Amino acid sequence: MAKMTGFCAGAVFAAALAAPVWAEGETAATVVATVNGTEITLGQMIALHENLPEQYKALPDDVLFNGILDQLIQQETLSQSLAAPTARDDANITNDRRSYLSGVVIQGVVTSAVTDAALQAAYDERFKDAAPQKEYNASHILVETEEKAKELKAQLDGGADFAELAKANSTDTGSGATGGDLGWFGLGMMVKPFENAVISAEVGKVSAPVQSDFGWHLVLVKETRIAEKPSLDDMRDELAVEIETAAIDATIAELSGAATIEKPGEKLDPALLKASDLID
């Protein structure tokens, strides 16, 4: 896609430019300029405008119009000055065209695939057999050695306050500052040894020391609950990605299956990718 290199430079944005006045009936083919006989069209200007960064689109219409027009004229003038494009130039032009057109197809596939009905169907499929999931509200104290964990466990068994010991001793600085509180979490969110300890813990009682890759934990499960099923809005972005991916994969498979594809290049030496001199 076109780039606005040097868009804000030079006389492109002279202060007192008049906004263009168009007669009725302009089309994408309306010629706005020529450079040595090569036409620049209104459609090309519109396409370039669509791909501008948002900060440029906030500029006044007259500034944008004249800036884009001058930009395209400058680009055409420069491109015409290249008497003989190299093989590299031709390869990049071809690759850019291929990339853009394939992107247009993919965007069309995505737009057609990600509908409210498709999202609802994917949501229903995701949760039709989903079992209720338990969530845990827990705290922990993390220390470096088992001996330290046992020492703190003895203090807790003797009536010491869990939150105060966590603040004074936990090496988990994030939760330690809040008395070891980890908030609510579900399965799969914690490392396995810690998760196993949480699952087997008795609510309201501190666990025996549990080792993980982070050190030794004392775990206190304060309460549990059955997690609410996420809403469709909660899942919308995730489901949309899944639908997009499936639709794109299916389209590529269908088109590839119908195409005649030959790959004589498979027999070439892969190191040829580094042979830049071939396209100089």
N, C-alpha and C positions, 0 to 999 in steps of 0.2 A: 504494500500500500504506500501511497505517496507520503513523503515526509516534508514538513515545513522547515527545512534547513535555512537558518538565517531569516526566519519569517519576520522578526521584529527589526531587522537591520535596515540601514540606508533610508532611501526616500520612500520606501513602501508605505510608511505610515505618516506621510506629511499631514500636518494638522488639519488643513481646511479642504478635505476632499469631499466632493459632492456625491450624494447617493445616486446610483443609476436610476434612470426612469425608463421603464420598459413599456413598449406597446403591448397590446393583448396578443396572446397566441404563441408565446415563446415555448420552445420544447427543449429536450435534452440536446438536440442537434443544432440549436441556435448558435451560430458562430459569434464568439466574443472577441477573437483576435486571430491574426495569422502571423506566422513567422516564416518568411521565405516561402510563402504559399501553403505551409502546413497549418491546418485549422486547429484552434483551441475552442472547445465548445462549452456551453453553459452546463451540460451534464458533467463534464470533467471538473468544472468548478464546484458543482454541488457535491460530487463524490469526494473531492478533497476536503470540503468543508465538513462533511459527515465524519471524517477521520481525524479532525483536529482535536488536540487536547482541550478539555473543558475550559481552561483559563483563556484560551483564544476565542472560544465561542461567546464569551461574555463581552467581547469588544463590540463597538457599534457596527451596524450592518455596512455602513459605507466604508469603514476602515477594513473590515473583513473582505468585502467585495474587491476593493482595489488591491489589497494585499495579496489575496489569492490569485487574482488576475495577473499581477506582476510576477508572482512566484512562478506560475505556469509558463509565462513568457520567458522568464529567465531560464527555467529548466529546459524548455524547448530550444532556446538559443544555444545553451551549453551543450545539449545532447547533439545538436546538428553539427557542432564544431568537431565532434569526434569522427574523423574521416573513416576509420576502419575499426569497428568494434572487434575486440579479441575474442577468442574462443571462451575465455572466462566471462566476458561481458554477455555473450550470447547464452551461456549456460545459466548465469544468474537471472537474466531476463526470463528464460524459459522456466526456471525453478520458481520465480516469483509469480508468474502467471499460473503455473500448476498449483501452487500453494493457495493462491487467492481463490481460484475456481473450486478447488476441493473444499475450501472453507465455506464457500457459498452453499455447496451441496450439503455439507454437514449441518450448517445452520438451519437449512430447510428441514432436514431430518429431525433435528432436535425440536424445532418449533411444532412440527406435526406430532411428534411422539409425546412430549410432555404436556398433557392436557389434564384438566381437573378429573376427568373420568379415569385416566390412566393412573394418576396419583392415588385416587381413592381405591382403585383395584389393587395397586401395589401395597397400599396400607392394609387393606383387608387381608391380603395374602400373607403379609408379614406377621400379623397378629392372630390369625384364625386359630392356630394351635398353640399359641403362646401360653405357657403356664404362669401363674402369678409369681412374681419375683419379690423376695424379701430384701428390705433395706435395713441398714444398721446405723445407729448413732453411737459412735464410740470415741474413746480417748486412749492415748497411749503415752508411755514414758519410754524414750529410747536412750540407751546407754551403750558404752563400748564393750563392756565385759559382762559375763554371766555373774561373776561375783558381785558386781555393783547392782545388777538387777535383783539378785537374791537379797542383798542388803536392803534395798528399797521395798521389796515385797514384804520383808519382815516388819518394816516400819508401817506399811499399809495395813498389814494384819493386826498390828498393835493399835490401829486407830488413826494413823497419820492421814492428812488430807491429800487426796490424789492430785488435785490441781496445784496445790502448793509445792508438792514434790516435783511435779512436772516442770513447773516454772524454774525451780532451783537446780534441777539435775538433767533434764532432757537435752540431748544433743540435736534434736529436731527443733531448730530455732523457730520454724514457722508455727508449729502447733504448741511448742513449749511456752511461748509467750501468752497463749490463751489457755494455759492449764492442761495442755495435751489434747485439746478438743480437735477432732477430725471431722466433725459434722456428720451429715448423712451420706452414705455411699452404698452402692450395690456390689454384687459379685463381679469379679473381673477388674475392679478398679485398684486393688491393692496387690502387693506381691504375695505369692502363694502361701508361704509359711504364715504370714500375718493373717491372710484371709482365712486359712484353716483354723487359726486360733480364735478368730472372731466368730466363725460358724459354730465352733464347739463350746464357746464361752457361755457361762451362765450369766444372765442379765443381772447387773448390779454387783458382780463379784470380780475381783481382779484375777487375771489368769496367772499361771506360772510363767516364768521367763520363756520367751519364744525367740529363737534366733532367725534372722534374715540376713541378706547381703548388707544391710545397713547397720546391723548391730543386734542388740538384745532389747526386746520389747516387753513391757508389762501392759496388758490390754484390759481396758474396762469397757464393756458393752453396756451402754446406759439404757437403751431401748431399741425395739425393732418395730417394723411396720411392713405391710404389703405395699409395694410400690404401685402407684397409679400408672396405668397404661399411657404412654405419651400420646398426645393428640396428633391429628394429621398435620396441623400447622407446625408442631414441634419437629415432625419428621419430614416436612416438605422438601427441604434442601437435599437431605440425604437420599430420599427416594427419587428426586429429580435426577440426581447424578446417576443412580442405578439405571433408571429408564433411558437416559441419554446414552449411556455406555452400551446398553443392550441394543438400542435402536441403531447406533452407529456401527456396532459390530455386525449386526444382521444385514445392514445395507452394504457394507464392504464385502461380506461373504456372498451376498446375492450378486452384486456387480462383478466381483472377481470370478464367481462361478460361471457367469455368462460371457466373460471376456476371454479372448485368446491371449494367454500370457506365456511368454517364453523368456527364459533367463540364461542366455549364453554367458553372461558375465559371471555366473557362479564358478566357472572354471578359471577365472583370472586370479592372479596373486593379490590378496587383500591389501598388501603393502602399497599397491598402486594408488590408493587413496592419498598417499603423501607425495605423489608425483606432480607437484604443482607446475613444474615446467611444461607439462603436456598442454596446459591451457593458457600459457603465456602468449 
